Amino acid sequence: MEFPLYVYIACLLLAALLSSRLMKVLRLPNVTGYIITGIIMGPFVFGLLFNHFSFDGIETSIIATHVSKISWVSTVALGFIAFSIGTSFKASTLKTVGKKVIVITLFESLFASLAVLLIMLLVYFLSGGAVPLALALTLAAIAAATAPAATLMVIKQYKARGELVNTLLPVVALDDASALILFAVLFQVATSLSSSGGFSVYAMIVKPILEILISLGIGAVLGFLISFLNRFFKSRNNKLVLCILSIFGSLGFYVLFKNQALGGFELSSLLMCMAAGAIYCNFGKDSGPTFDVLDRFTSPIYMMFFVLSGASLNLKMIFSEGGLLILGITFIYLVSRVIGKYFGAFTGASISRCSKKVRNYLGLALIPQAGVAIGLATTANNLFAENEATKEVASMVIAIILTSTLIYELVGPLFSKLALKKAGEIPTEG
């Protein structure tokens, strides 16, 4: 008897809700529970019940098919995440945080990406190409992202206050935006290297730049459009519809421009949504309350996104002969990203003439990584899976990022707490 799709979705939501209660008891972020729920409810654990407990053909089993059918939820969730990131680019906020936050964000993002890229390239040459260049570039791009939710949770839980907190909050807000831009650049280079067309200046340099500029341009136009329409709709629900309009419009333009008749551009729907959010928060009248409604509306979407991300983890690959390679790359990614984040934050804070405690402890508070990193990995997985030559890279990206995310979400909040405690910004520990 076939397990109905809608019953499966109901089971996913119920299991995710129950996991959030367990995570509260264990004092871990909800996202950790959602990912673990996805792994358990995915094809390689729960799905074995419907596959006669056999790993043969598990990728095409009933549960794997169900996960594939609702994968569009992840695409939509990524649009909402990018739109929310764009709203942190409010002009008044950027003026308040000042140049030092922008400098610190640039350095810690770039250092994290460079550290991962250089060490991955070293492994590539030492291993004789065991680590694909496309994988190295993609991981380097994703390394810039941080998880603001985990950091914010620690700050609220321990009622932390002080200079480190005042610097940390705007940095993690801008951090994910820099990650989207880095991903747009490095991923385009990765796909160009993976193509069989050989080296081409247009494919390697000109086209990626055009794709980024077109993505930002379309996003800006959509942002101005909903800002203009915002004047004629007063209720928050109608304004929420305008935000959703811009997100689905971005996803639509992404699909449209893939058509060869329009140049076959691989635009970034994430950059489009981010640009739309940035324009809307600056030009949309009374946009603040709309974002509050948007946050409540997107909660179940984000929940499903993390659950589906966990369900996409190919456990068969990890426990296969190449599993040690994936675990080895994951370890290298974990360590090199932390090194890059710490020294990048230290350098940026030193150049900005921040206090000693900000220089020494800011990097430790930037270790958590979750939502945007998983989103970028999902994007890379979907795009690499379309090309026969990069299908293996697609599975490796999602496996490495999900495994590292679980570790970061378990360890990251502890380092954030340690940093705040060493800086003397936790008044009392409850």
C-alpha positions, 0 to 999 in steps of 0.5 A: 500500500502506498504511503500518501504524500499528504499524510507524509507531510503531516508526519513531517510537521508533527515530528518537527514540532515534537523535536522543538520541544525536545531541543528546548529541554536539551537547550539546543537550537530548534534548527538542529531538531528540524534537521535531525527530524528530516534525517530520521523521516527521510528515505534512508531511515524511515524510508527503509520501512517502505523499501523492505529494509534494503538500500538498493533503489532507496533513492527512487523509493516512495519516501524519496519520491515524496521528498522530491515532490515537495522540494519546491518548498525549499526553493520558496523558503530560500526566497523568503530568507533572501528577502529577509536578509535584504531588509537588514540593508535599511539606510538608517541602520547602516548609518547607525552601525557605521563603517567599522561594522562593514569593515569587520563583515568584509574581512571575516567573510572574505577570510573565511572563504579564502581560508576554506578555498586555499586549504581545499586547493592544497588538498586538491593538489596533494590528493591528485584531484580527489576533491573536485575544484567545483566543490572547493569553490562552492564550499568557499562561497558558503563558508562566509555565512553565519547563523544569526538565530543561534547567536541571537538566542544566546544573547537573549538567553543570558541577557548579554549587553555591551560593546561586543554584543553591539558589534556582533548583532549588525555584523551577523545581519550583514554577514549573510548578504556578503555570503550571497554575493560571494556565492553568486561569484564563486559558484558561477566560476565553479559551474564554468570550470565544470562545463566541458566547453573549456576556458572562455573569458565570456563564460568565466568572467563576463557572463558571471558579472552580467548574471549578478548585475541582471539579478540585482537589477531585476530585484531592484525593479521588483522592490520599487514596484511593490514599494509603489503599490504599497501606497494603495494597500493599507492593510498588513495582509495586502502588504504581505501579498506584495512581498510574496509577489516580489519573491515569486516574481524573482523565482519566475525571472530566474526560470525565464532567463534560463531560456536560451532565447534570452541568453541562457543566463543562470541568474541568482534568485537569492540576489533578486529577492535580497535586492527586492527586500533592500529596496522595499525596506527603504522605500516602502511606506510603513514596511516595518509592521509588514515584516513582523507579519512576514516573520509569523507567516514564514515560520512553518515554511522555514520548518519544512525547509530545514526538515527537507534539508535533513531528508536530502542527506544521502546517508548511503554516500556517507557510509559507502567507500567514499564516506571517509573522503566526505567526512575528511572534507567536512573536518577540513571545512569545519576547521578552516572556516573557524580559523578564517572567521576568527582571524578575519574578525580580529583583523577587521576589528583591529583595522577599525580600532575596536576594543581588545575584547571585541578583537579577541572574542568576536570571531568565536561568536561567529562560528554558528552556521545554519539557514543561509548555508543550507540554503546555498548548499541546496541551491548548489545541489539542485543546479549541480544535479542538472549536469551529469558531470557534477551530480556527484559534487551535488550530493557531496555539497549537501552532505558536507554542509548538513553534517557541518551544520549539525556540529556547528549548531551543537558547538557554535552556541557554546563558543558564543556564550564563551565569547560573551562570558570572557568579554564580561557581557553576561551579567548573571548566568541563570 
